[in-house]
Structure formats: C-alpha cells, structure tokens
C-alpha cells in the first residue's frame, strides 16, 4: 500500500479446523468483502469483525481437540485501480506523423528514383551510423540530400517508419511481411546499427521457417551476425529429416558455396 492510499479493500474468510484435522463445513465458514478506511492523520484503522461466529457448544463438540480450538483467517487484499489512469505512451504515433508531411524536414534521401524526406535529429538519435553521417566529418554531413545505394525505396521507408515509431509500420493491422522484405530489413538494420529491428526481423523470419527457407535464413544469420537465429536454424537442420529435404534447395547450394564452415558444423551436429 502506498503512503497516499486512504482505504484498503479485502476479502476476509474465517473457518475452524475440526478435531479430525479437516476444515469446518460451509455452515460455519464466514466470508465477506470489506473496505477499511484510514482515519485521521495518526494512521488509526477502523476495527471490524463478526458479532456471532458459532455457538460455543458446537465448537466444543466438533472442533475441540486436546482442549484447543483452531481458527483460520485468510485475508486477500484487492489492489485498487489508481484514481488517475495514465494513458499509454503515444510518442511513436506522434513522431510517425512527422513522416506524413515534409514540414520541418532538413534532410532528404534519394533512394532509387524516389526522394524521401526526414529529420536529422531523429535519425541521429536512433542510429549511430546516421549520427556519424549527418553530424560527423563524413561528406554526407554537409549535404542536404544523400543518395543511398543497395536498398530499395520500400525497404528504406519501412526502416524509416521503425526509426520514428519503434515498431514496424502497419504491424497492428497485418503481420504479412514477405521473407524477402524481412531479409532486406535485416540487412538495413545491420548496416545502420538498429539492434532492436534486427531482433524483430530474426523473430519474424524464424516464425516462417521451413525446409525451403532455412538455408537462406542461416546464410542471413551468418552474414549479419544474428547468433540466436543462427542457432535456431542449426537446431532445425540437426533433425535429419529436415536436412535431407533442405539439401535439395537452391538456398542450401548457396550456403555450401558461401559458408563451408557452417556446413561442416551441420554435419557434426547431425552425427551427434
């Protein structure tokens, strides 16, 4: 109970243990819901109880054991809702609206044949790579428009939405990000040091794992240093039936070519 609480709500239950060691029957069980007020500044509490619990003759007959009667009282405190409810944080929603307008933007990115506007301060606060590019000694720091390579406009816009809102855009409405988009996002998150986005992509990729995709996922995990995704993919491969099917996919052939050390580890795991 906090120092500011002025009342306590509780469920109170009392019963007697019989001479045979069993709880009393429902006819002697007492249960009530009560609110206790704290009176004055001295912290004095109102007292409360039952005026009549059970007849003495019944207690002696049914519940007296070795000249003792055992009473049990249970008290369950009910946590009241706060008097003033604090709404959940909506800073992500507010920052996300900044992307809907070009007002206040002070940097733009040329991605493919599209121009995307953003805010230096937001990007620098969220990504150490953007901070170095926009405020450091790199040439981009003096440019108002930066051309990006090796990333599609769609991927960049989703990443930008995450930077502003700390969640994938449209995630509440749909979880239908393609495997290709998630792999592209993983690459972008690794490039711009967005560690939380990397973990989100790892999780979503793993949720769609199959014998057709596991080799490609493992290659991504190794390329972008995603240790948990890598371990999960290796565990998947360690099931001999999965390995026998995945070996005939194009992804597995590329895995053999690019990461021979991983395939050697897979063979050791399967033998084990």
C-alpha positions as a printed Julia matrix, in Angstrom:
272×3 Matrix{Float64}:
   0.0     0.0     0.0
   1.39    3.4    -0.93
   1.63    6.28    1.54
  -1.18    8.09   -0.27
  -3.7     5.23   -0.06
  -6.63    6.1     2.23
  -8.53    2.84    2.07
  -7.96   -0.89    1.66
 -10.39   -3.38    0.15
 -10.14   -7.01    1.2
 -11.9   -10.37    1.08
 -11.89  -11.95    4.53
 -12.58  -15.63    5.17
 -12.63  -17.43    8.53
 -13.28  -21.05    9.46
 -12.44  -23.61   12.12
 -10.33  -26.75   11.92
 -12.23  -29.79   13.18
 -10.99  -32.31   15.7
 -10.22  -34.63   12.76
  -7.97  -32.02   11.15
 -10.4   -31.07    8.37
 -11.79  -27.56    7.75
 -15.23  -26.74    9.04
 -18.33  -27.29    6.97
 -19.81  -24.37    4.96
 -22.37  -23.62    7.66
 -19.61  -22.27    9.93
 -17.5   -20.76    7.15
 -17.64  -16.95    7.18
 -16.66  -14.81    4.17
 -17.1   -11.11    3.49
 -15.91   -8.24    1.37
 -14.91   -5.17    3.34
 -13.39   -1.73    2.78
 -11.2    -0.44    5.6
 -10.79    3.31    5.91
  -7.74    5.02    7.38
  -8.99    7.65    9.8
  -7.19   10.89   10.63
  -3.5    11.61   10.39
  -2.4     9.08   13.03
  -3.0     6.07   10.79
  -5.68    4.62   13.13
  -7.7     1.86   11.43
 -11.38    1.01   11.89
 -11.82   -2.38   13.52
 -14.29   -4.84   12.07
 -15.34   -8.47   12.57
 -18.27  -10.83   13.17
 -20.51  -10.35   16.19
 -21.52  -14.02   16.06
 -19.33  -16.76   14.61
 -20.55  -20.12   16.05
 -22.16  -21.42   19.2
 -19.76  -22.46   21.93
 -21.48  -25.83   22.3
 -20.85  -26.63   18.63
 -17.2   -25.63   18.92
 -16.73  -27.89   21.93
 -18.49  -30.82   20.29
 -16.99  -30.74   16.82
 -13.83  -28.67   16.94
 -12.25  -29.09   20.36
  -9.03  -31.09   20.1
  -6.82  -31.52   23.18
  -8.59  -28.57   24.82
  -7.75  -26.28   21.87
  -9.81  -24.8    19.06
  -8.0   -23.78   15.83
  -9.34  -20.78   13.93
  -8.07  -19.94   10.44
  -8.43  -16.49    8.92
  -7.43  -15.66    5.35
  -7.23  -12.08    4.07
  -6.93  -11.25    0.37
  -6.09   -7.62   -0.36
  -7.57   -6.21   -3.57
  -5.35   -3.84   -5.46
  -7.47   -0.83   -6.35
  -7.08    0.84   -9.71
  -5.31    4.18   -9.45
  -7.55    7.18   -9.06
  -6.0     8.73  -12.17
  -5.24    6.43  -15.1
  -2.15    7.28  -17.15
  -2.68    6.57  -20.86
  -0.07    4.51  -22.71
   2.75    6.33  -24.43
   1.85    7.68  -27.84
   5.17    9.3   -28.7
   5.68    6.79  -31.52
   2.38    7.75  -33.1
   3.22   11.45  -32.87
   6.7    11.01  -34.32
   5.27    8.76  -37.02
   3.03   11.6   -38.19
   6.15   13.62  -38.95
   6.78   11.27  -41.85
   3.43   12.16  -43.4
   4.48   15.75  -44.01
   7.62   17.49  -45.22
   7.21   20.36  -42.72
  10.34   20.67  -40.62
  12.37   18.1   -42.55
  16.0    19.06  -43.03
  17.5    16.14  -44.93
  16.39   14.06  -47.89
  17.47   10.71  -49.27
  17.45    9.7   -52.91
  16.61    6.0   -52.99
  16.25    4.57  -56.46
  14.1     7.06  -58.32
  12.35    8.36  -55.15
  13.17   11.17  -52.73
  12.36   10.58  -49.06
  12.42   13.43  -46.52
  13.38   13.07  -42.87
  14.71   14.88  -39.79
  18.4    14.89  -38.91
  17.83   14.92  -35.15
  15.53   11.87  -35.15
  17.85    9.82  -37.35
  20.93   10.76  -35.34
  19.21    9.93  -32.04
  18.19    6.47  -33.23
  21.16    5.3   -35.26
  24.87    5.81  -34.52
  25.57    5.31  -38.22
  23.2     8.1   -39.23
  24.66   10.25  -36.45
  28.16    9.81  -37.9
  26.91   10.52  -41.4
  24.86   13.59  -40.55
  26.89   15.22  -37.78
  30.36   13.78  -38.22
  33.25   14.55  -40.51
  31.9    12.4   -43.32
  30.98   14.13  -46.55
  27.26   13.49  -46.0
  27.31   15.9   -43.04
  27.46   18.86  -45.42
  24.84   17.55  -47.83
  21.11   18.26  -47.67
  20.36   15.34  -50.0
  22.03   11.94  -49.7
  21.91    9.22  -52.32
  21.62    5.67  -50.97
  22.63    2.54  -52.81
  21.86   -1.15  -52.27
  18.49   -0.55  -50.63
  15.06   -0.36  -52.23
  12.66    2.54  -51.59
  10.16    0.15  -49.97
  12.75   -1.23  -47.54
  14.06    2.22  -46.67
  10.56    3.55  -45.95
   9.77    0.64  -43.64
  13.09    1.12  -41.83
  12.42    4.85  -41.55
   8.99    4.13  -40.08
  10.61    1.9   -37.46
  13.16    4.61  -36.62
  10.37    7.08  -35.87
   7.83    4.76  -34.22
   9.98    1.93  -32.77
   7.74   -0.63  -34.45
   7.21   -1.88  -37.97
   4.68    0.28  -39.84
   1.29   -1.41  -40.11
   2.29   -4.19  -37.72
  -1.0    -3.93  -35.82
  -3.05   -4.33  -38.97
  -1.03   -7.04  -40.67
   1.95   -9.25  -39.96
   2.3   -10.07  -43.64
   5.88   -9.01  -44.35
   7.38  -11.18  -47.06
  10.52  -13.19  -46.38
  12.36  -11.09  -48.94
  11.33   -7.85  -47.22
  12.39   -9.19  -43.81
  15.77  -10.23  -45.19
  16.23   -6.79  -46.76
  15.22   -5.13  -43.5
  17.68   -7.31  -41.61
  20.47   -6.15  -43.9
  19.45   -2.5   -43.46
  19.14   -2.85  -39.68
  22.63   -4.32  -39.51
  24.02   -1.52  -41.71
  22.51    1.25  -39.57
  23.06   -0.47  -36.18
  19.35   -0.81  -35.36
  19.69   -3.74  -32.98
  16.02   -3.95  -31.94
  14.93   -4.06  -35.58
  17.41   -6.87  -36.19
  15.87   -8.95  -33.42
  12.34   -8.28  -34.7
  13.38   -9.43  -38.19
  15.06  -12.51  -36.71
  11.89  -13.44  -34.86
   9.62  -12.95  -37.85
  11.94  -14.9   -40.15
  12.1   -17.77  -37.69
   8.31  -17.84  -37.39
   8.14  -18.69  -41.11
  10.95  -21.26  -41.18
  10.59  -24.29  -43.44
  12.85  -26.73  -45.23
  12.65  -24.42  -48.25
  13.79  -21.29  -46.4
  16.01  -22.43  -43.55
  19.25  -22.43  -45.57
  18.66  -18.86  -46.75
  17.83  -17.81  -43.18
  21.02  -19.41  -41.91
  23.04  -17.56  -44.55
  21.44  -14.27  -43.45
  22.1   -15.03  -39.79
  25.77  -15.67  -40.51
  26.12  -12.63  -42.77
  24.57  -10.18  -40.31
  25.79  -11.75  -37.05
  22.4   -12.91  -35.72
  23.52  -15.56  -33.26
  20.12  -16.67  -31.96
  18.68  -17.07  -35.45
  21.79  -18.99  -36.46
  21.5   -21.37  -33.5
  17.81  -21.97  -34.2
  18.49  -22.72  -37.87
  21.28  -25.16  -36.98
  18.95  -26.9   -34.49
  16.38  -27.17  -37.29
  18.98  -28.69  -39.6
  20.08  -31.11  -36.87
  16.83  -33.0   -37.38
  17.92  -35.49  -40.02
  14.6   -35.45  -41.87
  14.8   -31.67  -42.26
  18.37  -31.81  -43.5
  17.58  -34.46  -46.13
  14.86  -32.24  -47.62
  16.7   -28.92  -47.3
  19.79  -30.3   -49.04
  17.93  -30.19  -52.37
  17.03  -26.48  -52.18
  18.84  -23.68  -54.0
  19.47  -21.97  -50.67
  21.42  -24.94  -49.4
  23.62  -24.93  -52.5
  24.46  -21.26  -51.9
  25.1   -22.0   -48.23
  27.68  -24.63  -49.21
  29.36  -22.17  -51.53
  29.5   -19.14  -49.24
  29.85  -20.67  -45.77
  31.68  -24.03  -45.87
  32.44  -23.77  -42.13
  28.71  -23.8   -41.33
  28.07  -26.9   -43.41
  30.87  -28.67  -41.55
  29.2   -27.7   -38.27
  25.88  -29.01  -39.55
  27.39  -32.38  -40.36
  28.89  -32.63  -36.87
  25.52  -31.8   -35.27
  23.64  -34.38  -37.32
  26.17  -37.12  -36.47
  25.87  -36.22  -32.8
